[in-house]
Amino acid sequence: MRLLGGNAALRTEVVTSFLKKKSWWNERYITIMVIPERTREVQKIVVPFLLVKLGVVLFSLITLFLMVIGVDYFHVLGRMGENKALKGENFKLRQEIQTVRNKVDSMEATIERVRNYAKKLQILTGQGNTKNQVEMPVGPVEVEPERIPSSKEKRSQTFSSEPDFSNVTFAPQSGTALDDKLRRLQLAGEETEGELSKLHTYLIAKSAVINATPSLLPIAGWLSSSFGYRRNPYDGSYRLHAGVDIAAEPGTPVRAPADGLVIFSGYREGYGKVLVIDHGYGIRTLFGHNSAVFVGQGTKVKRGETISQVGNTGRSTGPHLHYEIRKNGVPVNPATFFSRSRF
């Protein structure tokens, strides 16, 4: 630039030369020369330069348009792949939801059967209670429809109190309706569990009472003297016979009529060798005139366990078992605990 700056004439000449070189863009026509290889005749084609400009612009626009279309095409291909994956996931989710619906319906039928059995047991045990019971969802549930693949999958759902799977059909359900149904199932299950827990506690208590009830006949024999007032065979006095006498062969095993705790094992005047068992609930049994006693005081015995042998000890007219049952200290007739036909 210093060289040019020193000579103004030279600088003017350079600018003029540059402008001349740029003047081709402003030309009105352009000549295209075609030189064939054989004829050697040069062919000239004169083209308006405006067409060349338009061609360049159109080529640029077309190139840009094709680039935009290509980018959009690849973008659409990516979206199509994502949509295909989403459709597959959606189909799997529909299948899983249908499986959950089937399981929920099966749970409904199972819980209903369990509740029916619980009610029957409550009626049999006298523990029936119809208050504060949670009703199972019965009949079709109104829900919002959801998208499904085809009309063949459109099915209706009903539920009756009878656990009959042949009458169970399915209807499309929204997530909210399914959650509500699951909550009702959970509530019904908890209610049924509470009822069964109460029934279980009651049956355990009843089982303890049954096990403590002397309903088992101590020996197999025949009734030689019943419960009640009679004349004493020794002094002829009229007094209460507080038990029953069961005649049997000497040495016949005597069984415990119920679970209990031995509170006395020894000799007592008039009864000879005696065994007294406390069964709880105020019930005690006494076994007199034994020839041998196999359990001592403080021993826990089970129903049917051999505790002694029939004998003739004490004031006895022959081999037999004197058997008493006392309720809160009061003698009761042992025949009320078992059938007389078993003697």
C-alpha positions as CSV (number, residue, x, y, z in Angstrom):
1,M,0.0,0.0,0.0
2,R,2.9,2.3,0.6
3,L,4.0,1.8,-3.0
4,L,0.5,2.7,-4.3
5,G,0.1,5.5,-1.9
6,G,3.2,7.3,-3.3
7,N,1.9,7.4,-6.8
8,A,-1.7,8.6,-7.4
9,A,-1.7,7.9,-11.1
10,L,-0.7,4.3,-10.5
11,R,-3.5,3.9,-7.9
12,T,-6.1,5.2,-10.3
13,E,-5.0,2.8,-13.0
14,V,-5.3,-0.2,-10.7
15,V,-8.8,0.7,-9.7
16,T,-9.8,1.2,-13.3
17,S,-8.4,-2.2,-14.2
18,F,-10.4,-3.8,-11.3
19,L,-13.6,-2.2,-12.4
20,K,-13.1,-3.4,-16.0
21,K,-12.6,-6.9,-14.7
22,K,-15.9,-6.7,-12.8
23,S,-17.8,-5.3,-15.7
24,W,-18.5,-8.8,-17.1
25,W,-21.2,-9.3,-14.6
26,N,-23.1,-6.4,-16.1
27,E,-22.9,-7.7,-19.6
28,R,-26.2,-8.4,-21.4
29,Y,-25.1,-11.5,-23.3
30,I,-22.6,-14.3,-22.9
31,T,-21.1,-16.3,-25.7
32,I,-20.5,-20.0,-25.3
33,M,-18.0,-21.4,-27.8
34,V,-18.2,-25.1,-28.7
35,I,-15.2,-26.6,-30.5
36,P,-15.9,-30.0,-32.0
37,E,-13.0,-32.4,-32.2
38,R,-13.6,-33.6,-35.8
39,T,-15.0,-30.7,-37.8
40,R,-12.8,-28.1,-36.2
41,E,-15.6,-25.6,-36.7
42,V,-16.2,-23.4,-33.7
43,Q,-19.8,-23.1,-32.8
44,K,-20.9,-20.0,-30.9
45,I,-24.0,-19.8,-28.7
46,V,-25.1,-16.5,-27.5
47,V,-27.2,-16.6,-24.3
48,P,-28.7,-13.7,-22.5
49,F,-26.7,-13.2,-19.3
50,L,-30.0,-12.7,-17.4
51,L,-30.8,-16.4,-17.9
52,V,-27.4,-17.4,-16.5
53,K,-28.2,-15.3,-13.4
54,L,-31.6,-16.9,-13.1
55,G,-30.1,-20.4,-13.5
56,V,-27.6,-19.7,-10.7
57,V,-30.4,-18.4,-8.4
58,L,-32.7,-21.3,-9.2
59,F,-29.9,-23.9,-8.7
60,S,-29.1,-22.3,-5.3
61,L,-32.8,-22.4,-4.3
62,I,-33.3,-26.0,-5.5
63,T,-30.1,-27.1,-3.7
64,L,-31.3,-25.4,-0.5
65,F,-34.8,-26.9,-0.9
66,L,-33.4,-30.4,-1.4
67,M,-31.2,-30.0,1.7
68,V,-34.3,-29.0,3.8
69,I,-36.3,-32.0,2.4
70,G,-33.4,-34.3,3.2
71,V,-33.2,-33.1,6.8
72,D,-36.9,-33.3,7.3
73,Y,-36.9,-36.8,5.7
74,F,-34.4,-38.1,8.2
75,H,-36.2,-36.5,11.0
76,V,-39.5,-38.2,9.9
77,L,-37.7,-41.5,9.7
78,G,-36.6,-41.1,13.3
79,R,-40.1,-40.2,14.4
80,M,-41.5,-43.2,12.6
81,G,-39.1,-45.5,14.5
82,E,-40.1,-43.9,17.8
83,N,-43.8,-44.2,17.0
84,K,-43.3,-47.9,16.1
85,A,-41.5,-48.5,19.4
86,L,-44.3,-46.6,21.3
87,K,-47.0,-48.7,19.5
88,G,-45.2,-51.9,20.6
89,E,-45.0,-50.7,24.2
90,N,-48.6,-49.6,24.1
91,F,-49.7,-53.0,22.9
92,K,-47.7,-54.7,25.7
93,L,-49.2,-52.3,28.3
94,R,-52.7,-53.2,27.1
95,Q,-52.0,-56.9,27.4
96,E,-50.6,-56.3,30.9
97,I,-53.6,-54.3,31.9
98,Q,-55.9,-57.0,30.6
99,T,-54.0,-59.5,32.6
100,V,-54.4,-57.4,35.7
101,R,-58.1,-57.1,35.1
102,N,-58.4,-60.9,34.8
103,K,-56.5,-61.3,38.1
104,V,-58.7,-58.6,39.8
105,D,-61.8,-60.5,38.7
106,S,-60.4,-63.7,39.9
107,M,-59.7,-62.1,43.3
108,E,-63.2,-60.8,43.4
109,A,-64.6,-64.3,43.0
110,T,-62.2,-65.7,45.5
111,I,-62.9,-63.1,48.1
112,E,-66.6,-63.5,47.6
113,R,-66.3,-67.3,48.1
114,V,-64.3,-66.8,51.2
115,R,-66.8,-64.4,52.6
116,N,-69.6,-66.8,51.8
117,Y,-67.8,-69.6,53.7
118,A,-67.1,-67.2,56.6
119,K,-70.8,-66.3,56.8
120,K,-71.7,-70.0,56.8
121,L,-69.2,-70.6,59.7
122,Q,-70.5,-67.6,61.6
123,I,-74.1,-68.9,61.2
124,L,-73.0,-72.4,62.3
125,T,-71.1,-71.0,65.3
126,G,-73.8,-68.4,66.2
127,Q,-71.4,-65.6,65.5
128,G,-73.2,-64.1,62.5
129,N,-72.9,-60.3,62.2
130,T,-74.4,-58.4,59.3
131,K,-73.3,-55.0,60.5
132,N,-70.4,-53.0,59.1
133,Q,-69.8,-55.3,56.2
134,V,-68.2,-54.1,53.0
135,E,-70.2,-55.0,50.0
136,M,-68.3,-56.4,47.0
137,P,-68.6,-54.5,43.7
138,V,-71.5,-56.1,42.0
139,G,-72.7,-55.4,38.4
140,P,-70.9,-53.6,35.6
141,V,-68.7,-50.7,36.5
142,E,-69.2,-47.5,34.5
143,V,-65.8,-46.3,33.2
144,E,-64.3,-44.1,30.5
145,P,-63.5,-46.0,27.3
146,E,-59.8,-46.3,26.3
147,R,-58.2,-46.9,22.9
148,I,-58.1,-50.5,21.8
149,P,-56.6,-52.2,18.7
150,S,-59.8,-53.4,17.1
151,S,-63.5,-53.8,17.6
152,K,-63.1,-57.5,18.4
153,E,-61.4,-56.6,21.7
154,K,-64.4,-54.7,22.9
155,R,-66.0,-56.8,25.6
156,S,-68.3,-56.0,28.5
157,Q,-67.6,-56.8,32.1
158,T,-70.1,-58.0,34.7
159,F,-69.7,-59.5,38.2
160,S,-72.3,-61.4,40.2
161,S,-72.2,-62.6,43.8
162,E,-72.1,-66.2,42.6
163,P,-68.5,-67.2,41.9
164,D,-69.2,-68.4,38.4
165,F,-66.4,-67.6,35.9
166,S,-68.6,-68.5,32.9
167,N,-70.6,-65.3,33.5
168,V,-67.6,-63.0,33.9
169,T,-66.8,-60.8,30.9
170,F,-64.5,-57.8,30.6
171,A,-65.0,-54.2,29.6
172,P,-62.3,-51.6,29.0
173,Q,-61.5,-49.7,32.1
174,S,-59.5,-46.6,32.8
175,G,-56.7,-46.5,35.3
176,T,-58.8,-44.6,37.7
177,A,-61.6,-47.2,37.6
178,L,-59.1,-50.0,38.1
179,D,-57.5,-48.3,41.0
180,D,-60.9,-47.8,42.6
181,K,-61.8,-51.4,42.1
182,L,-58.5,-52.5,43.7
183,R,-59.1,-50.2,46.7
184,R,-62.5,-51.8,47.1
185,L,-61.0,-55.3,46.9
186,Q,-58.4,-54.3,49.5
187,L,-61.1,-53.0,51.8
188,A,-63.2,-56.1,51.3
189,G,-60.2,-58.3,51.9
190,E,-59.3,-56.5,55.1
191,E,-62.9,-56.7,56.3
192,T,-63.0,-60.5,55.5
193,E,-59.7,-61.0,57.3
194,G,-61.1,-59.2,60.4
195,E,-64.2,-61.4,60.3
196,L,-62.1,-64.6,60.0
197,S,-59.8,-63.4,62.7
198,K,-62.7,-63.0,65.1
199,L,-64.1,-66.3,64.1
200,H,-60.7,-67.9,64.6
201,T,-60.4,-66.5,68.1
202,Y,-63.9,-67.7,68.9
203,L,-63.2,-71.2,67.6
204,I,-59.9,-71.3,69.5
205,A,-61.8,-70.4,72.7
206,K,-64.5,-72.9,71.9
207,S,-61.9,-75.5,71.1
208,A,-60.4,-74.9,74.6
209,V,-63.8,-75.3,76.2
210,I,-64.5,-78.5,74.2
211,N,-61.1,-80.0,75.1
212,A,-61.8,-79.2,78.8
213,T,-65.3,-80.7,78.6
214,P,-65.3,-84.3,80.0
215,S,-67.4,-85.7,77.2
216,L,-65.3,-88.9,76.7
217,L,-66.5,-92.0,78.5
218,P,-63.6,-93.0,80.9
219,I,-64.2,-96.8,80.5
220,A,-66.3,-99.2,78.6
221,G,-68.7,-100.9,81.0
222,W,-72.2,-100.9,82.2
223,L,-74.0,-98.5,84.6
224,S,-74.4,-100.2,88.0
225,S,-75.6,-97.1,89.9
226,S,-76.8,-93.8,88.5
227,F,-76.5,-90.2,89.7
228,G,-79.0,-89.0,92.3
229,Y,-80.4,-89.9,95.8
230,R,-80.3,-93.6,96.8
231,R,-79.9,-95.8,99.8
232,N,-76.4,-96.4,100.9
233,P,-75.6,-100.1,100.6
234,Y,-73.6,-100.1,103.9
235,D,-75.8,-98.2,106.4
236,G,-79.1,-98.0,104.5
237,S,-79.2,-94.2,104.8
238,Y,-80.8,-92.1,102.0
239,R,-78.2,-89.8,100.6
240,L,-77.0,-88.2,97.3
241,H,-74.9,-90.4,95.1
242,A,-72.7,-87.6,93.6
243,G,-71.6,-89.6,90.6
244,V,-72.2,-92.8,88.6
245,D,-70.8,-96.2,89.1
246,I,-69.5,-98.0,86.0
247,A,-68.9,-101.7,86.4
248,A,-66.0,-103.3,84.6
249,E,-63.4,-106.0,84.9
250,P,-60.5,-105.2,87.4
251,G,-57.5,-103.7,85.7
252,T,-59.6,-102.1,82.9
253,P,-57.7,-98.9,81.8
254,V,-59.4,-95.6,82.8
255,R,-59.0,-92.8,80.3
256,A,-59.0,-89.0,80.9
257,P,-62.3,-87.7,79.6
258,A,-60.7,-84.3,78.8
259,D,-57.5,-82.3,79.0
260,G,-56.7,-81.2,82.5
261,L,-54.3,-81.0,85.4
262,V,-54.1,-83.6,88.2
263,I,-54.7,-81.8,91.5
264,F,-55.0,-84.9,93.7
265,S,-53.6,-88.4,93.5
266,G,-53.8,-90.6,96.5
267,Y,-56.0,-92.4,99.0
268,R,-59.2,-90.9,100.3
269,E,-61.6,-92.4,102.9
270,G,-64.5,-94.2,101.3
271,Y,-63.1,-93.7,97.7
272,G,-60.0,-95.7,98.1
273,K,-57.3,-94.8,95.5
274,V,-58.6,-91.5,94.1
275,L,-57.6,-89.3,91.2
276,V,-59.0,-85.7,90.8
277,I,-58.4,-83.7,87.6
278,D,-59.1,-80.0,87.1
279,H,-60.2,-79.3,83.5
280,G,-60.6,-75.5,83.9
281,Y,-63.7,-73.4,83.6
282,G,-64.8,-74.7,87.0
283,I,-65.0,-78.3,85.9
284,R,-63.4,-81.1,87.9
285,T,-63.6,-84.9,87.6
286,L,-63.1,-87.6,90.3
287,F,-62.2,-91.2,89.7
288,G,-62.6,-93.5,92.8
289,H,-62.0,-97.2,93.8
290,N,-58.9,-97.5,91.4
291,S,-56.6,-100.4,91.8
292,A,-53.7,-98.4,90.5
293,V,-53.0,-94.7,89.6
294,F,-50.5,-93.9,86.9
295,V,-50.3,-90.1,87.2
296,G,-49.3,-87.9,90.1
297,Q,-50.3,-84.6,91.4
298,G,-49.3,-81.7,89.1
299,T,-49.3,-83.8,86.0
300,K,-51.0,-82.5,82.8
301,V,-53.1,-85.1,81.0
302,K,-54.7,-85.2,77.6
303,R,-58.0,-86.5,76.5
304,G,-57.9,-90.3,76.1
305,E,-54.7,-90.7,78.1
306,T,-54.7,-93.7,80.4
307,I,-54.6,-92.4,84.0
308,S,-55.6,-95.4,86.2
309,Q,-57.1,-98.9,86.4
310,V,-60.5,-100.1,87.6
311,G,-60.3,-101.6,91.1
312,N,-62.2,-102.4,94.3
313,T,-60.4,-100.1,96.8
314,G,-62.3,-98.2,99.5
315,R,-65.9,-98.8,100.4
316,S,-66.9,-100.8,97.3
317,T,-69.2,-103.7,96.8
318,G,-67.3,-104.9,93.7
319,P,-64.9,-103.8,90.9
320,H,-66.2,-100.6,89.4
321,L,-65.2,-97.0,88.7
322,H,-66.9,-94.2,90.7
323,Y,-66.9,-91.3,88.4
324,E,-68.0,-87.7,89.5
325,I,-68.2,-84.4,87.6
326,R,-68.4,-81.2,89.6
327,K,-69.1,-77.8,88.2
328,N,-67.9,-75.0,90.5
329,G,-67.9,-77.5,93.3
330,V,-71.5,-78.7,92.7
331,P,-72.0,-82.3,91.6
332,V,-73.7,-82.7,88.2
333,N,-74.9,-85.8,86.4
334,P,-72.1,-87.2,84.2
335,A,-74.8,-88.6,81.9
336,T,-75.5,-85.1,80.7
337,F,-72.0,-85.1,79.1
338,F,-72.5,-88.2,77.0
339,S,-75.1,-90.6,75.9
340,R,-76.3,-93.3,78.2
341,S,-76.3,-95.8,75.3
342,R,-72.5,-95.8,75.5
343,F,-72.6,-97.7,78.8
